């Protein structure tokens, strides 16, 4: 699908970013090698779930550097060029490259899990590219993207449409040679990566905060329960003044005992 967006100086100025340039060169170089060697490269480095089960674990990573033809690599690299530069400028090259490989590899793993017995190879950077689309939509949700260079649509809506189409296609078209599970996987991994803080320190800090809030609520509930118990005990003491202790019910006597124990603990504490 053809698309581009008007970045108003953010996407095109200042020359091509280093990370995007490196990925473009690597993918293009591998494509030329693939053109020379043919299907041998796809067999060894394409993602074939049946082979991954036999020990070809590297395929969940290497598959993203192979492509099925000129238009396949062209549109993937075009999307990388268009959307990747703004993201890299915002995050820095190191974080951008890390995100690209995480979404691409994550998409490969999801494709492997959901196509466990398949002997059909999946190739292409589309998993990582769809991850970039998610990142772009989250960062610039109202940025206009022009489908087929004509029809404007906001980035957030484009990604939602892509997600729905890939979800539908992943279950309906299982033998069309397109890695729909990888596309969908790249979007899911990208969204989770951006929405969940994976840093260990921040993770434990969040867990500690959750535990502290839970403990605080427990304390509030305990104090409220004690307050109600003492109020009920005061009512029972008023009743004793009127009818005497012997006329109390067993439940009322038990409440007085609990209130007495509570007051005793508070005095000791």
N, C-alpha and C positions, 0 to 999 in steps of 0.2 A: 504494500500500500504506500503510495507516495504522500509525503507530507513535508511541510517546512513551517517555520514560525518566524515572525518578525520580532527580533530581540531588542530593537531600539538601542543598539550600541553595546549590549551585554554579551551577545553571542559571537559577533563577528570581529569586533575591534581588537587590536593588540596582538594580532597573529594567533596562529593555532596553538593551543596549550600543549605542554610537553607530554602529559599522559595520553591524551587523545592522539597526538601525533605518533607516539610509540606504538599504541595499539593498532593504528591504521597501517603502519609499516609492517608490523609483525604479521597481522592478518593477511595483508597483501602478499608478503613474502611467502608465507605458508601456502597461500592459494596458488602461487606460481609453481612452487615445488609439487603441490598436489596435481597441477595440470601436467607436469612432466611424468610423475610416478603413477598417476592414475589411482585405481581402486586399492592398490596396496596400502597406501597411507590411510585410507578410510577404514580398512580392515583392522589395522593395528591401533589407530588413534581415534577413530570414530566411536561413539557411545553405542555399543551393542550389549544390552543387558545379559544375554546368554553368555557372552565372553567375560563380562565383568564378574559374573558368578564363578568363572573358571580362573580368576586371578588377574584379569586385565583392569585393575583398580584405577590406573591412571586415566582411563577413558572418560571418567566423570569430569575430568579437568581438560584434557586435550581436545575433546570433541568440539569445543567452542572456537577453535582456531581453523577448523575445516569448513568448507562451504560447497554447496552442490552445483554452483554455476555462477556465471557473471552477475546476473540480476540478484541472486541470493546474497552474494557478498556486497554488491553495490548498495542495496537498500539497507543492509545492516550497518555498513560503514557510513552511509549517508546519515542514518539516525544517530550513530555515535558522534559524528562530526557536528550535527545540528544541536543535539541535546547535551552531549557530554561536556562541552566547553564551559557552559555556565555552571554546571555542577562542579567541575574541577576548579574553577576560579573561586567558587564559594567555599569548597572544602579543602583545597590543596591537593597536589598531585598524589601524595601517599595515600590519603584517605579515599580519594577517587578510585585509584587502582585497586585498593583493597576491596572496596564495595563492588567493583566490576567483577572481580574474581570470586567473591563470596556469592553473589547472585548467580553468576554463570555456573559455578561448581554446585551450588545448592540446587539450581534447576536441573543439573545433570543427575544428582542424587535422587531427586523426586521423580524424574523420568525413569530412572532405573527401578525404583521401588514400585512404581505404578505400571511398569511394563516388564515385569520381572523375567518372564520367559521369552520375551521377544528376541528374534534373531535379525531384526531390521535395524540398521545403524541410524543413529541420530547425529547430525552434524550442524554446526552453525553457531554464531554468537548471539542468536535471538534471545536465549534465556537471560544473558547479561544485558542485552539491549532493552528488553522488557523491564528489567530491574531499573535501568536508567530512566525509562519512561515514568515509572512509579515515583522515583526520586524527584524528577522534574515536576510532576504534577503536584507533589506535596510541597515543593519549594515555591513553585510559581503556578498556583492553581488557576489563576485567571488569565494566564498568558495565552494568546490566540495562536492556534496551530492551523495551518491551511491544508486540508486534505485535497490531494490532487492539485495543489497549488491554487485552488479556487474557493473551497468551502471552509469558512472560519469556524473553529470550534475551540472552546476553552480546554486547556490541558487536562483538568480534572475529569471532564466529561469524556474526553477521548480515551483516557485510561480505563474508566469504568466500562465503556463500550467494548474496548479491547478485551477486558477481563471476562465480560459476559460471552463474547464471541469465542474466546479460547476455551472457556468452560464448556460451552455447547459443543464445540468442535472436538474437544478431547474425548468425549464419549460417543460422538456420532461418527467421526471420521478417524478410525483407528488405523487404517491402512493406506492413508494418502501420502505417506512419506514425509509428512511435516510433524515436527516435534511439538505438538500442542501441549503436552504435559510439561515440556521444558519451558515453553513460553509462560504458561500459567505458574509454573514453579518459580521462575525468575521474578514474577510479580509478587508472589506470596513471600518469598524470602526477602526481597527488597523491602516490602512493607513492614514485615516483622523486624528486620534489622534496624529500620529507621524509627520504629515506634517503641521498641524495647531497648533499654539501656543495658548493654552487655558487659560493661565494665564491672569487674569484680568488686571494687571498693564501693561503687555506687549501688551495686546489687545488694551487698550486705547492709549498706546504710538504709536502703529502702526496706529491707526485711526488718531491721531494727526499729525503724519508724512504725511499721505495721504492728510489730509486737508491742511497742510502747503505747500506741493508741489503743490496742486491745486491752492491755493491762490497765490503762487509765479508765476505760469504759467499765472494766470489771470492778475497779475500785469505786466508781460512781454508783454502780448497781448495788454493791455491798453496803455503801453508806446509805443509799435510799432504803434498802431493806432493813437496816438497823434503825433508821428513823421511823419507819412504819411500825416496827416491833415495839419501840419505846412508846410511841403514841398509843398503841393498843394496850400496852401495859398500864399506862396512865388511866385509860378508860376502865380497866379492870380494877385498879386500886380505888377508883371512885365507886365502883359497884360494891367493893368490900365494905366501904363506909356505910353503904345503904343496907345490904342484906347479910353481910358477914362472909368470911372466907369459906365456911363450910357449904355455902350455897353456890360456890363457883363450879363450873363444869370442869371436867378433866382437861379439856383443851385450853381453857382459860388458865388453869393452874400451870400447865406446861408452858404457856406463853410467859407467865411470870418468872418461871425458872430460867427460861432462855434469856429474858431481859436481865435478870440478875447476873447470869454468867457473862453477858455482854458488858454490863457495867463493871464487873469485876476485872475483865480483861483490859478494858480501857483504863482503869485505875492503875493496873500493873504496867501497862504500856506507856 
